[in-house]
């Protein structure tokens, strides 16, 4: 679990357009958009609001709140919420709503509109 992974999941859950930062603190990641995540007893990522992120056998994700993913065209991951994301060559994640999440060192990630 790292801050960038949690930032991508937090943006998928929030679906918003406001910038936020996520920071790894001990064994949890806290984001300024209100999302906090850690590993649960099964080793899955679980947010403080109870939403668990499951990696399925086919490589897709399923969220316990009903959000699912599938691979779309041109390598984009499509969320059932209508949001899409893909990883860019520089390691950042670009969302279909114009947001980009990128690592800030080993302990933090920032999501903001591409300028």
SULLINNOR-V446766 format. One record per backbone hydrogen bond with DSSP energy under -1.0 kcal/mol. CO is the residue of the C=O (numbers start at 1). NH is the residue of the N-H. E is the energy in kcal/mol with one decimal. If there is no record, write none. Layout:
{{CO:NH:E} {CO:NH:E}}
This chain:
{{2:6:-2.1} {3:7:-2.4} {4:8:-2.3} {5:9:-2.1} {6:10:-3.1} {7:11:-2.3} {8:12:-2.1} {9:13:-2.2} {10:14:-2.6} {11:15:-3.3} {20:111:-2.9} {21:32:-2.7} {22:109:-2.3} {23:30:-2.4} {25:28:-1.5} {28:25:-3.4} {29:37:-2.6} {30:23:-2.7} {31:34:-1.7} {35:31:-2.6} {36:48:-2.6} {37:29:-2.7} {38:46:-3.2} {40:43:-2.0} {44:40:-2.9} {45:53:-3.0} {46:38:-2.0} {47:50:-2.4} {51:47:-3.1} {52:64:-2.5} {54:62:-2.3} {56:59:-2.1} {60:56:-2.9} {61:69:-1.3} {62:54:-3.3} {63:66:-2.2} {67:63:-3.3} {68:80:-2.4} {70:78:-3.3} {73:76:-1.5} {76:72:-3.7} {77:85:-2.0} {78:70:-1.6} {79:82:-2.1} {83:79:-3.1} {84:96:-2.3} {85:77:-3.5} {86:94:-2.7} {88:91:-2.0} {92:88:-3.0} {93:101:-2.7} {94:86:-1.9} {95:98:-1.7} {98:114:-1.9} {99:95:-3.2} {100:112:-2.3} {101:93:-3.0} {102:110:-2.5} {107:24:-3.2} {108:104:-3.1} {109:22:-2.9} {110:102:-2.4} {111:20:-2.1} {112:100:-2.8}}
